[in-house]
Amino acid sequence: MSIVQRGDGKFQYSDGSHKWIAPDPDYDQEVWDEQVRQHKQCHLVNDQPKVRIQRLV
């Protein structure tokens, strides 16, 4: 499970899915898309593997 940090709420719904539509019609959608992309990238950096992979020799 990824780490949820303060301020993440503006990028996610209560079920954990991400908000891809800008919260305000006057907000630049391209800027919002980039902010969500960076937010998701932080999830990947902070995420721990869910499955332990063993290499067979």
Secondary structure, 3 states (H helix, E strand, C coil): CCCCCCCHHHCECCCCCECCCCCCCCCCHHHHHHHHHHHHHHHHHHCCCCCCCCCCC
